[in-house]
């Protein structure tokens, strides 16, 4: 499969998975190879607010009031994005849907446009391994370089390899916070996975494997259904 390959008729992919499972690593590779756009709901929401679109203004007002942005508004922001030239060959959607209700609203919007999802990739990984992955993360904020205490340690503990400056750890990268986030994630996502399994677009991805192996497995899933 060549770089920048265009998939006839468009190619629409949703990525499901807990924080730290590797969705943010795989999405750009999928986007590049298949000439898709990468839609991360948080980024889209911030962009709509910054651009002061009608939907962005509504979202900003709600957020300033401390309210959640309703599903319908998020779906409409997704719709705005998938109708852009950048998304003409399809999209990789990361961060939405998180609930069965959101999944149904997304399907309804796509159906209204005469399209549908082609793949839902569920990144599955053992919670204990995921916690090890995330709690060991270290960052050099000025450069964006990322290390890991166990899997990719710096040459000198807590020091950046290039500058020697101190590395930092995110305050929410701790086991107790992660266990709470994962419990919420599993409770929300189980019905979403079941919903997509019944629609025939669901595939499980073993996210515990190396980055390259995970990507090859994703391409195999795409090829098997092309």
Secondary structure by P-SEA (a helix, b strand, c coil): cccccccccbbbbbbbbccccccccaaaaaaaaabbbbbcaaaaaaaaaaaccaaaaaaaaaaaacccccaaaaaaaaaaaaaccccccbbbbccccccaaaaaaaaaaaaaacccccbbbbbcccaaaaaaaaaaccccccccbbbbcccccccccccccccccbbbbbccccaaaaaaaaaaaaaacaaaaaaaaaaccbbbbcccccaaaaaaaaaaaaaaac
